Amino acid sequence: MPKVKRDLLDITELEHLDLRTVSENGQRFYCDDLGRKYPSVTTVVGLHSKEQIKLWRKRVGEDEANKITSRATNRGSKFHAIVEEYLRDETDNELVFDNILQEQMFNSIRPVLDGIVPLAIEAPLFSDHLRMAGRVDCVGIFEDVLAIIDFKTSSKYKEERFAKPWFMQMTAYSIMVEELTGNPVPEIAALVAVEGTGQFQLFVSDPRDHVDDLMQVREQYKNLYGV
C-alpha cells in the first residue's frame, strides 16, 4: 500500500484524528480515513506477556483468573475516567468516586497529576512506519520535557521488570507522536496507583532504550498474523 504524505499536526490536534476500531478474530484493529487497517499497539505488545499470562491462568484456574482480570479491567477503566476528568478540568464539582479505595488511589497520585501539563488526552495515534495504532493516555509536559504518560492501577507493588511491556507500548506512542507532529518525545512514564496503600509507583525511561524490543515483538506479530 503506497504511503500518503500528510501535513504535520500540532500535538493538541491529535485528539481529533479520525480512527475507528474494529475486531476480527479476537484481534483489535484501527482504521484510518484512507481505509488503512493497523493492529492495536496493546494487542501487538501483548505477545510479549502472552506465555506468562497463560501460565498464570493455568496456575490460578480459569474462573479465578477471569474474576481477577475483570476486576482489574473495571478498576482501571473507572480510574482512567477520573484521571481524564481531572486533567481536563471539566467538572465544577468535586470528583465522584465509587468507593474509598478508588478515592485513596486518586489522592495518592494527585500531586503528580498537578505537575503534568496535558496537551492531548486519550488521543488516537497511528504510525505508517510501525504499521500500528492505538490510544494514548496522555501526551504532555512532565518533568519539564515532552512525555508519554500512562496511568495504571495495581493491587500490589510492581517490580521494575513488569514495566517492560508498558515501556514498549509507550515507545510506540512516542514514535507515533513524532511521526505525526515532528516533535521528538524524550521521556515515557508509567504512573501506578497501588490499591489500598495510599502510595504510587513511577516508572520513567527513555523510549530509545525500548525500540529494539518493540520492533522485535512487531515482527513476531507480523509473522504470526501476516499484518
C-alpha positions in Angstrom: 0.0 0.0 0.0 1.5 3.3 -1.0 2.3 5.8 1.7 0.5 9.1 1.6 2.3 12.2 2.7 0.5 14.1 5.5 0.9 17.5 6.9 2.3 17.6 10.4 -0.2 18.2 13.2 0.0 20.3 16.4 0.1 18.0 19.4 -3.2 19.4 20.6 -4.8 18.3 17.3 -4.1 14.6 18.0 -7.3 14.1 19.9 -9.2 14.8 16.7 -7.7 12.2 14.5 -10.3 10.0 12.8 -9.5 6.4 13.7 -12.2 3.7 14.1 -11.8 0.4 15.9 -12.8 -3.0 14.5 -12.4 -6.5 15.9 -11.5 -9.5 13.8 -10.8 -13.0 15.1 -10.2 -11.6 18.6 -7.7 -9.0 17.3 -8.3 -5.3 17.6 -7.5 -3.0 14.6 -7.7 0.7 13.9 -8.8 2.0 10.5 -7.9 5.5 9.3 -9.7 7.8 6.9 -7.8 6.3 4.0 -9.1 2.8 4.8 -5.8 1.5 6.1 -6.1 -1.0 8.9 -3.4 -1.3 11.6 -3.3 -3.7 14.6 -3.6 -2.3 18.1 -0.4 -1.5 20.0 -1.9 -3.2 23.0 -2.6 -6.4 21.0 0.9 -6.4 19.4 2.8 -5.8 22.7 0.6 -8.3 24.4 2.6 -11.1 22.7 5.5 -10.2 25.0 3.5 -11.4 28.0 1.3 -14.0 26.3 3.0 -17.1 27.6 3.4 -15.8 31.2 -0.3 -15.0 31.2 -1.1 -18.5 30.0 1.0 -20.0 32.8 -0.6 -17.7 35.4 -4.2 -18.6 34.3 -3.3 -22.3 34.5 -1.8 -21.8 38.0 -4.8 -19.9 39.5 -7.5 -21.5 37.4 -9.7 -20.1 34.7 -12.5 -19.0 37.0 -10.3 -17.1 39.4 -8.2 -15.6 36.5 -11.4 -14.3 34.9 -12.5 -12.7 38.2 -9.1 -11.1 38.8 -8.9 -9.8 35.2 -12.5 -8.5 35.2 -11.9 -6.6 38.5 -8.6 -5.2 37.3 -10.2 -4.0 34.0 -13.1 -2.4 35.7 -10.8 -0.7 38.3 -8.5 0.6 35.6 -11.3 1.9 33.3 -13.0 3.8 36.1 -9.7 5.2 37.4 -8.8 6.4 33.9 -12.1 8.2 33.6 -11.5 10.0 36.8 -7.9 11.0 35.9 -9.1 12.2 32.5 -11.8 14.3 34.0 -9.3 15.8 36.5 -6.7 16.6 33.8 -9.3 18.2 31.5 -10.7 20.2 34.5 -14.1 19.6 33.1 -16.1 19.5 36.3 -17.3 22.4 38.5 -18.0 20.0 41.3 -15.9 17.5 43.3 -14.9 14.3 41.7 -17.3 11.4 42.3 -15.7 8.1 43.4 -17.2 4.6 43.6 -15.5 3.7 46.8 -13.0 4.8 49.4 -10.2 2.7 47.8 -10.7 4.5 44.4 -10.5 7.9 46.1 -7.4 6.8 48.0 -5.7 5.7 44.8 -6.5 9.0 43.1 -5.4 11.1 46.1 -2.0 9.3 46.1 -1.2 10.4 42.5 -2.9 13.8 42.6 0.3 15.7 43.4 2.0 14.1 40.3 -1.0 14.9 38.1 -0.8 18.5 39.2 2.7 18.6 37.8 1.6 17.5 34.3 0.6 19.9 31.6 -1.7 17.8 29.4 -1.5 18.5 25.6 -3.5 15.6 24.3 -5.6 13.1 26.4 -7.0 9.8 25.2 -5.7 10.6 21.7 -5.9 8.1 18.9 -2.5 7.6 17.2 -1.0 5.7 14.4 2.3 5.1 12.6 2.8 4.3 8.9 6.3 3.2 9.8 5.3 0.8 12.6 2.0 -0.1 11.0 0.3 0.1 14.3 -2.2 2.3 16.0 -3.6 2.9 19.5 -4.9 5.4 22.0 -2.5 7.1 24.4 -3.5 8.1 27.9 -1.7 11.4 27.8 0.9 13.4 25.8 2.1 16.3 28.0 4.8 18.2 29.6 6.2 16.2 32.6 9.4 17.0 34.5 9.9 19.9 32.0 10.0 17.7 28.9 7.5 16.3 26.4 6.5 12.9 27.6 4.1 10.0 27.1 2.3 9.3 30.4 0.4 6.2 31.1 -1.9 5.8 34.1 -2.1 2.3 35.8 -3.7 0.7 38.8 -2.4 -2.3 40.6 -3.4 -4.4 43.6 0.2 -4.7 44.7 3.6 -3.1 44.2 5.2 -3.9 40.8 8.8 -4.9 40.3 10.7 -2.9 37.6 10.6 -5.9 35.2 6.8 -5.6 35.0 7.2 -2.2 33.4 8.8 -3.6 30.2 5.6 -4.1 28.2 4.4 -0.6 29.3 7.6 0.9 28.1 7.3 -0.9 24.7 3.8 0.4 24.4 4.7 3.9 25.3 7.7 3.8 23.0 5.3 3.0 20.1 3.2 6.1 21.1 6.3 8.3 21.3 7.3 7.2 17.7 3.7 7.9 16.6 3.7 11.4 18.1 7.0 12.3 16.5 5.8 10.9 13.1 2.5 12.8 13.3 3.8 16.1 14.7 7.5 16.3 14.2 8.1 16.6 17.9 10.5 14.1 19.4 9.4 12.6 22.8 12.4 12.1 25.1 10.6 10.5 28.1 8.0 7.9 28.8 6.4 7.5 32.3 4.0 5.0 33.8 2.3 6.3 36.9 0.8 3.4 39.0 -1.6 3.9 41.8 -1.4 0.9 44.2 -4.7 -0.1 45.7 -5.1 0.0 49.5 -1.7 1.6 50.2 -2.1 5.3 49.6 1.1 5.0 47.6 2.1 5.1 44.0 5.0 4.0 41.8 6.5 5.9 39.0 8.5 4.1 36.2 10.3 6.5 33.9 12.5 5.7 30.9 13.9 6.9 27.6 11.9 5.4 24.7 15.1 4.9 22.7 16.0 2.1 25.1 13.0 0.1 24.0 12.8 0.4 20.3 14.6 -2.9 19.6 12.2 -4.8 21.9 9.2 -3.1 20.2 10.4 -3.9 16.7 11.1 -7.5 17.7 7.6 -8.1 19.0 6.1 -6.2 16.0 7.9 -8.6 13.7 6.7 -11.5 15.8 3.1 -10.3 15.3 3.6 -9.9 11.6 5.0 -13.5 11.3 2.0 -14.9 13.3 -0.8 -12.9 11.6 0.6 -11.6 8.3 -0.1 -8.0 9.0 
